Amino acid sequence: LCMLMKCFHSSSVSEDLGCRRGEFSRKHYGSVELLISSDADGAIQRAGRFRVENGSSGENTDYAPGTWHRTDVHLENPEYHTRWYFKYFLGKVHQNYIGTDAEKNPFFLSVVLSDQNNQRIPQYHSILWRKTGTQKICLPYSPTKTLSVKSILSAMSLDKFEKSPREIFHPEIQKDLLVLEEQEGSVNFKFGVLYAKDGQLTDDEMFSNETGSESFQRFLHLLGDTITLKGWSGYRGGLDTKNDTTGTCSIYTVFQGHEIMFHVSTMLPYSRENKQQVERKRHIGNDIVTIIFQEGEESSPAFKPSMIRSHFTHIFALVRYNKQNDSYRLKIFSEESVPLFGPPLPSPPVFTNHQEFRDFVLVKLINGEKATLETPTFSQKRQRTLDMLIRSLYQDMMPDLHKNMLNRRSFSDVLPESPKSTRKKEEARQAEFIRLGQALKLKTTVKGDTTANLATASFCKKEPWESQSFCSNFPHEVVCADSWGQSLLVSTDAGILLIDGGQPSVQVFDKTLQIKQMNVLEALDLLIARTDRGKDSRILVFRLSAVQKDMETKKVIRSKYDCRENKLERTKGCHLYAINTHHGSELRIVVAIRNKLLLVTKKYNSHNTLSSTSLLSSPESPVEEFQYIREICLSDPPVVLTLVDGPTGDSDNMICVAYRHQFDLVNESTGESYRLHHVETTRVNFVAAIDVYEDGEAGLLLCYNYVCQYRKVYPFSGGSPLVQPSAYDFHFSWNQVPYAVVCAFPYVLAFTTDSIEIRLVVNGNLVHTAVVPELQLVASRSDIYFKATAAVSGSSDSSSKEMSSKSSPQTPTAYEKPEFPLSSLEGEVPCKNLYKIPLSNLVGRSIERPLKSPLAPKVITTTTSSGITSLPVMNSLSLSRMEIKEIASRTRKELLGLLDEPIPKTESAQKLKNVSRRQSDPKQGAVRSSSSDRIISSSLEGYSERRHLSTSSDSDTLANREESSPSSYPFQLISVYDEDIIDLK
């Protein structure tokens, strides 16, 4: 117990939660500049405004000691998560509706009851097709509550109709809706590659280069493989594959399921008579994204996008190669109207690992082309096309609807997979509906118009949001919690417990004290809690050192009646409270009691900070240190409460409150309120208002229903804040209504009842959706803790790998379905586990913790039988393929008794640990993504059959080969290659 409670005395600057949540700045994505190009004589040719990304060099480079900066590379809005109709609808029984809104614009609605990623979580997936684009939402399934078309459209903010929706029964509607979805953009890409010699300043000179240098050829070989165009059957990107009119060869690759064809200037036809090289410009000039490979030193004249005469190309990637250190430098130019897209360039933007550079460039270019489609130039064309297609489809369908209405069935009758109707005609219609849909799905896949099922995903890449097992088989219901150092203080139905993974929980308060909301402030030695409910609700404040002392001395566990001296005055009957996250000069607490706000502060100076002398001299109850400031009256009781720090902290602090249909800002000093945002819907479900500080300036992320809206909050000017809409404001929509939203820049995470939706704050683009059965967010002030259901088998002779794969809410990849669906196994008992997502992984830097772990080096124990050896957590395991085979070979001999001196397990583990510390050659073992990647998926079936055949004696070796126990990472995306599979038997 002494080990559990030590190390709670140091404080750190990183206690400032603004720093803890990461850094939110759009400056990392470049700044807009006016770029002017001139010819050799200095005459101005063209000019244009471009956003220039050159890394963050010179900005924010003074990171604190012990911190590091990194850029996470993700495809934004990946097709596997966004192409809903192809993924969830096509080939399954679903319903389609047609109607017109109040403005007489036609729309289509598609609804399907589907199993969320085969996790036995039924959900309604709904798509609304309109000329402005598609809107997609998930709705929970309830066997007792019927879902109507009107309620779905109301959730999509469509309440008024010129003609009510009618169901379409024709199977051929699937083909038309698939065409509508394809208007979102192609899943395959074509990029231009232009070679520029040192000193070339015009596009005519660049396009006239017949051949490239040796370094340019190496760069092309890095991008992809050289293929012969004649007879090519894959994605051709507009090149001629029959008569060699566009050259004989080209560069092609497959990256994360996307086929990419490169239009290389030196491989396209060259004409000595045509100085403008029209044939080359015809392809590269019509590419949205172009790579410029420029020779020469850094001091030579730099490339500018205005050198290229093209109205179509919006993004230029400038690549320079440095022979001295074998590195590539990258610079991105984006036309001003292109929305921000990631990943931001590292600082400095120099890559010595060529494989990492290739992955970064391809992800950046794919994200860039997707972002360009949202510019006015392309979005207006897409809107006109959608409007034409939808109106044409509406005119074709409406006459048939009057003739071919089968019956007016209730909405939910035909949603299940099995036909409910007993009529043979309806059963035949559904069979034909499924047959046609499956045929369309197969045809689309064969054509290559869909991603190749992520078969070429990253090489067992560890994602930032991967969770770790924190506490297995947690039997209690969690009310609220907060992190205390590396431990977790949890309010449960059995009382208040202090939990640290792998250690027995410690009772802090008994179950008579019911805490509904809490904050642990280690730097201030405070525990703030809201207890009970209704009229008996109070705000209690405790000194953490006193709580720690009680546990160390093993006194009688405190009850509700031992906390009378810890009650703050005037707080009786409170239903909500909030504290300021940036408590640098003072701690402010705003308590909501019905429609009144009570402002309480705690002043503290340098002598009040934590130290051994202050802990000895301070009284046990800190109530007297708090002082009542003022009371503010509102028109309604607030549902959401957030404190916003002003730039000076002197009479410009604000309170954001949400009630009725609006978010208001309240001046703490004067009590005056100002309208921040009005919600234009009939029903409002307020989720959160998160204070965000972009480059030190306050902003608010307002979350309600499916919407997340960012509003810049300007300082008070003349007694009123400037809350008018500005160019900095943006909004995006979730796919499912969250009950909690957490910011961890660059990400924002939405927690629903069965999933975690991860997006980028800077543009709202979707990055990943993790399916987690029976999800409950527990704490998020520092590391993110959540509770989820896992299935644990009762048998003890199964391998640890097999068991751990069942014990975590794993999100299967596109090609991998769980062999053991939840609630389908006999003898399984559902249990709840606590998981943790380290904040340092999300924000991309190693944050100095104000409090270290009170325990010895943590050991994660698998959630299976006690006979399985526990696995120490290893931060990284970088083994080359030869090292893995060597270890496996030695282990095989040891198991067969062929070694004279078998290595003890402890020594073997130590060798593995030593190997893991070595950095493998970045070039070694790199697998190229090419056209041959299409056959990789066939090896995955063999892997899924073999992965569960290892015996219990093999499990130790298999587990040590992993970076950590699979139960530690429930959301890990796994990509396995056949040659890496080692059968130890």
Secondary structure, DSSP 8 states (H G I E B T S, - for coil): -HHHH-S-----GGGSHHHHT----GGGG-EEEEEEEE-TT--EEEEEEEEEE--STTSS----TT---------SS-HHHH-HIIIIITTS--EEEEEEETTS-EEEEEEEEEEGGGSS-EEEEEEEEETTEEEEEEEE--TTS---HHHHHHHTT---EEEEEEEE--TTHHHHHHHHHHTT--SSEEEEEEEE-TT--SHHHHHT--S--HHHHHHHHHH-EEEE-TT--S--TT--SSS-TT-SEEEEEEETTEEEEEEETTTS---SS-TT-HHHHHHHTT-SEEEEEE-S-TTS----GGGS--SS--EEEEEEEETTTTEEEEEEEEETTS---S----SS-EES-HHHHHHHHHHHHHHHHHHHTTSHHHHHHHHHHHHHHHHHHHHHHHHHHHH-------TTTT-SSS-----HHHHHHHHHHHHHHHHHHHHHHHHT-S--TTTT--SS---TT--EEEESS--S-EEEEEEETTEEEEEETTEEEEE-TTS--EEEE-TTS-EEEEEEEGGGTEEEEEES-GGG-EEEEEEHHHHHHHHHTT---B-GGG-GGGB-TT-TT--EEEE-S--SSEEEEEEEETTEEEEEEEE--GGGSS-HHHHHHS-S--GGGEEEEEEEE-SS--SEEEEE--SSSSS--EEEEEETTEEEEEETTT--EEEEEE--SSS--EEEEEEEEETTEEEEEEEETTEEEEEE---EETTEE--S--TT-EEEE-SB--SEEEEETTEEEEE-SSEEEEEETTT--EEEEEE-TT-EEEE-SSSEEEEEEEEE-S-SSS-HHHHHHHSS-----TT---SS-TT-STT-EEEEEEEEE-HHHHHTS----SS--SSSS-EE--SS-TTS--EE--S-----HHHHHHHHHHHHHHHHT--SS---HHHHHHHHHHHHHS---TTTT----SGGGGGHHHHHHHHHHHTT---HHHHHHHHHHSSS-GGG-TT------GGG-----
